[in-house]
């Protein structure tokens, strides 16, 4: 049986190796980026290979000409799968559902895992966010959507464990007490409070919210980036009236996972029409937006913003230098103080979720003996400080990218499936 943590940003696979749980090396280390790349007349690729081929395509196709019809690049597929409104997208004339896109990614992950273990595995225990939907019936439907993707990928049996519960099980080391797991990934923030006694564990409460690292990147984009693509611009009508630019068009630059899945052709036609009516100072920005959409640059911009966000964990400032030749060129420098002011509402939301978990568990913050941060977004200093303020001297960093996967199999063996 495999334990698979299919994350918004990264995916990890574990197996039992004797009595111990081992993270599998799938050809690019134990952590595979959750990325998927299509190009006409070539097989799809995933992970680091997908990123390499996408970068090569950006270099190879330097001129305009509906490049969206030549190659497609997807990130954040897990977010698409948990969005009931998203049914699928057309890729080179074929309609792909959210389940089939995720299945294509997971099928390659399974193939690599089978190759690494020398056997075909048909049983899976997968992690899932605490909350897929606030509506219990919709939550059940979405879990079945996840299950369908896993079945399409080649598994016969699929079970689920809440991701922070799996992470809490991976922490069992004989130390007793009350543990709080703060699982802050790319797409969600999930928290479990559990009572540990020797080798036994009792989850007391699990809560979750659609608050992840992707939202922090979108915050930066909305605050500093989208204005360079026409957001907030003006239009002059045939009668001479000046109107606001339709924000839903220009704000799409920040939709890092959703934009590549959308029907870009219709959006581009709208943008081309807006160019004629835009005030002179906004025309080049809209032409840049049109080129941005045509060239599939969403992930290219995302990694520049993500790199700046990561740099702000250790540096006092970071700069985003970006160009869409020949229309857009900008340099945006953000200090750590400015970044933390920008994401202050996210920090407060995270603090409120921690408080909610404590209330549901029926415990006080002072009773918690150990707080463990996991997930890539948990490395953002402002969130670590927030936790330290609530639990002074008891906050530690766990295995950021592998804690969930490491606990999935044992959590299932302990009957903690949902």
N, C-alpha and C positions, 0 to 999 in steps of 0.2 A: 504494500500500500504506500502511495505517495502522500505526503503532506505538501500542499501547494498554497503559498501565500501569493495570490495574484493581486498585486498592488497597482494603484493608479500610476505610479512611476516605475516600480521595479517588481520583479517576480523571483521567488525563491522556492526551491523544491528540496524536500527532505525525505529520507528513508531510514528505516531501522537497520543498523549495521551491528549485528550481534545484539547486545542490550542497549547500545547507545543510539542516539539520533544523529545522523550525519547530513550536512548540507551538501548537495550534489554540485560538482563543478560541471556546468553545462557548456563548456567550451569557451567561456569568457569570464570564468570565475563563478562564484556562487550566486551572484546577483545579476539577473538579466533585465536590462531596461525594457519596460512594457511598451515597445514600439513596433509598428507594422508599416512596411513600405511596399507599394505596388508600382511597377513600371510596365508599360506595354511590351508584350512579347518576352517578358522575363518572369521567372518565378518570384512570388512574394518573399520577402525576407523579414526577419524579426530581430529585436535586440540591438546589439552594437553593430551588427551587419546592416540592419535597416538604417541606422544613423549614418554609417559610412556611405551607403548607396545614395541616400538622400543628399548628403553633402556633395557627392560626385555629380549628381544630377543638376544641382544648383550651379555648379561650375561649368558643366557641359552645355546646359541650355541657358545661355546668357542673354538671348534676345527674346522679345515678346512673341506671342503666337499661340495663345491658349495652352500654356504649358500644363494647366490643370488637367487637360485631356491626355497628357503624356506620362505623368507620374503623380502619385498620391502618397501622402505620408500621414500616419495617424498616431496620436498619442492620447493618453487618458481614456483608453477604451473602456475601462471599468466604469468611468463616469457615464459614458454613453449607455452601457448595459443597465445601469441603475436609474436611467431616465426613461420613464414610461412613455414620454412624449416622442422619444426618438425610436423610429421603427427601422430605419436603415438608410443606405445611400447607394447611388448608382456609381459603379466603377467600370469604366470602359465598356459600357453597354450592359453590364450585369448588375442586378440589384442584390446587395448584400445586407442582410439583417444585422442588427447589433450582435445577436447570438452567433451568427456565422463568422463575423469578423473576429470576435473573441475566440471562437473555436479554432480559427486558422492560426492564431497566435499560440493558443494552448496546445494545439496538435504538434507544432514544432517543438515546444517546450517538452512535451511528453516524448517525442521521438528522441530528443537529446538525452532525456533522463533514462529511457529504455536502453539507449546505446551505452550510457555510463554504467548502468547496473548489469547489462548483459541479459536482461529479461524483459518481457512485455508485462507491464503492470496495468491492470484494469480497474483497480480500486483506488479511490481518492477521498481524502478528507481535505476540504478547502476552508480557508478562512473567509469570513464575511463581516462587513461592518455591523455594528450593533443595530443601527437603524437604516434600513433601505427606504422606508417610507413611514411617515407618522400614522398612516392608515393601516391597521393590522392586515386587512385583506390585500391591500396593494403590496405590503411588505411580503406577504406569502407569495403573491404572483411574481414579484421580482426575484425572490429566492429561487423559484422554479425557472425563471429566465436564466439565472446563473447555472442552475443544474443542467438545463438544456444545452447551454454552451459547452459544458464539460462532457456531456454525453456525445455531442457532435465532434468533440476533440478526440474521442476514442475510449472514454472510460465507461464502464458498465454500471458501477455503483458509485454514488457521490453522496458524501455526508458533509455537514457544515458545523464549524465551531466559530463562535464569536472571536474576532481577532484579538481584542485585549484579554480575553479569557485564556487564549492560547499563549499569549505573551506572559501572563501571570504564571501559568503552569511551567513555562520554560525557566522560571526563576527559582523553582524548588531546589533548595540546597541544604535543607535541614534546619534553616533559620526560621523560627516561628515569629508570629506577629501579624499585624494588619498591614496589608500591602495595597498600594494604589498604583495601577499601571496607567500611564499617560501616553496613549498611542496616537501620535500626531503625524499622519502621513500626508501624501499628496492630495488626497481627496476628502478625507474625513478626520475628525478628532473623536476617538473612542476611549472610554475610561472604564476600567473595572476596579472595584474594591473587593478584595478577597481576604479571608482569614486563613492563615497558614499555620499548621501545627506539625512540625517534623516533616514527614513526607506526604501529608494530607493537605488538601486545599478545598476551601468552601467559598465559591464566589457569592458575594452578598448583594452586589448591584453592578449593573452595566448600563452605561448611557452613551449616546453618540450624537453627533451633529455633522452637517455638511460644512465643515470648517477644516480646510487643509491648505497645504502649501500653494496649491494652484490659486486660491483666492488671494494670497499675499502677492503673487506675481501679477494678478489682475488688478489689485489695488495700485501697484506701481505703474502699470500700464495706463490705467485710467487717470492717474494723477499727473503723469509726466509724458506719456508717449502718444496717446491717441490724438492729442491736439496737432501733432505733426502730420496727421493723415486727414485733417479737415474737421475734426470734432470741434464744435463751438463756432464753426464758420458761418458765413452769411450767403444768402442767395438774393438776387435781384430779379423780380418777376417782370413780365412784359409790360405791366402797368407802372413799373418803377418802384413798387413796394420792396422793402428789404425784409427777408424772412430768415428765421433760424435754419441752419442745415439740419436735415433729419438725423437725429442722434443715433437712431437704431442702425444706420448704415455705418457711420464712422466708428461707433463703439465696438463694432465687430472685431477690430484689430486686437482687442483684449480677450476675445473668446478662443483661447488657445487650443482647447480640445474640441469645441463645438464647430468652429469655423471650418476646419478641414472636412467635416462630415456634411456640411450644408451644400445647397445647390448654388454654387458660386456663379454660374452663368447668369442667373437672374439678377443677383446682386451686382454683378459687373455692368449689366445693362442699365441699372438704376444709376450707378456711379457715373457712367459715361454721359447719361442725360443731365446729371447735376453739374458736370464740368461747365456746360454752356452757360448756366445761370449763376454760377458761383462768382463772387467778387474776385477781382484780379489776384489778391493776395492768397486766395484759397484754391485757385485753379490748379496750381502745381501740386498742392497737397492731395487733391482728389485724383490727379493723374498718378501720383505716387501710390495712393490706395488701390487704384485699378491695377497697377503693376504688382503691388504686394499680393493682391488676390490671384492674379494670373500666374505668378511664379511660385505659388505654394510656400510663401515665406513665413507662415504662422509659427512653425517650430523654430525656424532660424532666429526670429525675434525672441521667442520664448526663452531659448537657451542663453541669449545675451542678458535678458532680464533676470533669469534664474541665477546666472553667474554673478551678477551684481548683488542679488539678495544673499547668496552664499558668502560673498566677499564681506558683506556687512556684518557677518558673525564674528569676524576677527579684525576688520579694518574700520577706521573712523568714517570713511567715505568710499564710494564706488562710482564709476562712470560707465554709462551706456553710450557707446559710440556706434551709430547705426546709419546705414545708407540704403536707399532704393534708387539706384541711378536711373535716369539723371534728375529725378524729381525731388527726392527727399534726402537730406543729410542733417543729422542732429547729434549733439553731445549733451547728455543729461547727467549731471553729477548730483548724487543724493548722499547726505550724511546719515550716519546711523541714527542720530537724534531725529532727523526728519522722517526716516523710515519708521522708527518706533512711534512717532506721533501719528503717522499715516495709518498704522495698523493697530492703534490703541483700541478701537472698537472690537477688533478680533481678540485682543488679549483679554478684554473684559468679558467677551462671550465665552472664552475658554475658562476663565475663572468661575463664571456662573455655572458652567457644565461640571466643573470639579465639585462645586458646592452642591449641585443637584445629585451627583453620585454619592456624596457623603450622606445627604439627607435620605436617599433611598436605601442606603446601607444601614441607616440608623446609628451612625457613629459620628464622633467629633474629629476635627482635624488633628487635635492633640493626641488622639488615640492611634493615629497612623504611625507605624514604626518605620516604614520604608516607602518611598515614592520613586518609581523607575520610569524614566523617559525613554521611549522608543519611537521609531519612525523618523525619517529624515528631517521633517519640519520641527521636531523637538529640539534640534540643535540651535534654533534661533534664540539668541540670548535673552530677549525680552520675555519669552515664555518660560525659560528656565528661572529667571528672576521672579516671575510671578509665582511659580511653584515654591521657590525658596522662601518667599515672603509668607506663604501659607503654611509651609512645613519646614521651618528653619533647621538646617543641619541634617535633614533626612532625605534629600533629593540626590539621585544618582543617575548617570546615563547608562542604559543597558546596551545590548547589542542592537544598534539602531536599525539595521536592515534585515536581521535574521531572527529576531526574538519570536516573532509570530510563527514563522515556519517551524522553528525549533520546538514549539510546544504543541503543534497541531495533532501529531500522532498520539502523544501521551494524553492530551485532553480528550481525544476520542476514546482512548482505552479506559479513561476514568468516567466515561458516560456523560461527558459535558457537551454533547452534540445538541443542535437546535433544529 
